[in-house]
Amino acid sequence: MQSNKTCQLVEQYRDFSFVNIDLVRSISLNDMYAFITYCQNELHAAPGTRARKIVSIRQFWKYLKTKVHLIENNIAEELETPKLPKRIPKYLSLEESVRVLIQSQKSPRDHCIITIFLNCALRLSELASLGLDQVDNEVIRVIGIGVFISLLKVHTMAVLV
């Protein structure tokens, strides 16, 4: 027995079958902006969501032009993305940090990882990509954004753990 959602999805794909290259070629930049405005006003899509939709549209049109050569002019290049607010990094309060450290004491491995994470102010991606060859008792070599290498002194408490 198929769910209602599955049936709706099949219908959506069936409805999409009428699209051909002539229809795509008839799309204007104004049509694209109308779609983005619809996403904003009717779907209440956040700026980040609209920006991802614009990137997808640009990539699709780039594919149509450069890979399969079905269009001559990539009008989607002119689409402007909405201004995205700067994200303020999320951090743990002192109390939350202490609570996490206390809870992690049951596992020496987890406690060491969390201690290094908190004391060296690493990004989660930097911590996850650390290898044993990058860590010694005094210094951690961290490969950051853009292959930027930082040498971080390991806190005494992290060494003891």
C-alpha positions in Angstrom: 0.0 0.0 0.0 1.5 3.3 -1.1 1.3 6.4 1.1 -0.5 9.5 0.1 2.9 11.3 0.0 4.3 8.8 -2.5 1.3 9.2 -4.7 1.7 13.0 -4.6 5.4 12.7 -5.5 4.6 10.5 -8.5 2.0 13.0 -9.6 4.5 15.9 -9.3 7.0 14.0 -11.5 4.3 13.2 -14.0 3.3 16.9 -14.1 7.0 17.8 -14.7 7.1 15.6 -17.9 5.7 18.4 -20.0 8.9 20.5 -19.6 11.1 20.6 -22.7 14.0 22.7 -23.7 11.8 25.2 -25.5 10.0 25.9 -22.3 13.4 26.3 -20.5 14.6 28.7 -23.2 11.5 30.8 -22.8 12.3 31.5 -19.1 13.5 35.1 -18.5 15.4 36.6 -15.7 12.2 38.3 -14.5 10.6 34.8 -14.3 13.5 33.7 -12.1 13.1 36.7 -9.8 9.3 36.1 -9.7 10.0 32.6 -8.5 12.4 33.8 -5.8 9.8 36.4 -4.7 7.2 33.7 -4.6 9.5 31.6 -2.3 9.9 34.7 -0.1 6.3 35.9 0.1 4.2 32.7 -0.2 6.5 30.0 1.1 8.2 32.3 3.7 11.6 30.9 2.7 14.5 32.4 4.7 17.3 34.2 3.0 19.6 31.2 3.3 17.0 29.0 1.7 16.4 31.4 -1.2 20.2 31.7 -1.6 20.5 27.9 -2.0 17.7 27.9 -4.5 19.5 30.6 -6.5 22.7 28.6 -6.5 20.8 25.5 -7.7 19.2 27.5 -10.5 22.6 29.0 -11.5 24.2 25.5 -11.5 21.4 24.0 -13.6 21.7 26.8 -16.2 25.5 26.5 -16.2 25.1 22.8 -16.9 22.6 23.4 -19.7 25.1 25.8 -21.3 28.5 24.3 -20.7 27.9 20.5 -20.5 25.0 19.7 -22.7 25.0 22.9 -24.9 21.2 23.2 -24.9 21.2 27.0 -24.3 23.5 29.8 -25.6 23.0 32.4 -22.9 23.1 31.7 -19.2 20.8 34.3 -17.9 20.9 32.8 -14.4 24.4 34.2 -13.9 22.8 37.6 -13.3 20.6 36.4 -10.4 21.6 38.1 -7.2 21.6 36.3 -3.9 19.9 37.9 -0.9 22.1 39.4 1.7 22.7 36.9 4.4 23.0 38.0 8.0 26.4 37.3 9.7 26.1 34.3 11.9 27.3 34.8 15.5 29.2 31.6 16.6 27.3 29.6 19.2 29.3 28.8 22.3 28.8 27.0 25.6 28.5 29.0 28.8 31.0 28.3 31.5 28.4 26.2 33.4 27.7 24.1 30.2 31.4 23.6 29.6 31.9 22.3 33.1 28.9 20.0 32.9 30.1 18.5 29.6 33.6 18.0 31.1 32.2 16.3 34.2 29.9 14.0 32.2 32.8 13.0 29.9 35.1 11.9 32.7 33.6 8.3 32.4 35.5 7.9 29.1 39.1 9.1 29.1 39.0 9.3 25.3 35.9 11.5 25.2 37.2 13.6 28.1 40.5 14.2 26.3 38.7 15.2 23.0 36.3 17.6 24.9 39.1 19.1 26.9 41.2 19.8 23.8 38.1 21.1 22.0 37.2 23.6 24.8 40.7 24.7 25.7 42.1 25.2 22.2 38.9 26.9 20.8 38.9 24.6 17.8 36.1 24.4 15.2 34.3 21.1 15.2 35.5 20.4 11.7 39.1 21.1 12.8 38.8 18.7 15.7 37.2 16.0 13.6 40.0 16.1 11.1 42.8 15.9 13.6 45.1 12.9 13.2 47.5 11.4 15.8 50.5 12.7 13.8 49.2 16.3 14.4 49.2 16.0 18.2 52.0 15.7 20.7 52.2 16.6 24.4 52.8 20.3 23.8 51.6 21.4 20.4 48.7 20.6 18.1 49.1 21.3 14.4 45.6 22.3 13.2 44.8 22.6 9.5 42.1 25.3 9.3 40.1 26.9 6.6 42.0 27.3 3.3 44.8 24.9 4.4 45.9 27.4 7.0 48.1 25.7 9.6 47.9 26.8 13.2 50.2 25.6 16.0 48.3 25.5 19.3 49.9 25.0 22.7 48.1 22.2 24.5 46.7 23.3 27.9 48.3 21.6 30.9 45.0 20.0 31.8 44.6 18.5 28.4 48.1 17.0 28.6 47.2 15.5 32.0 44.0 14.0 30.6 
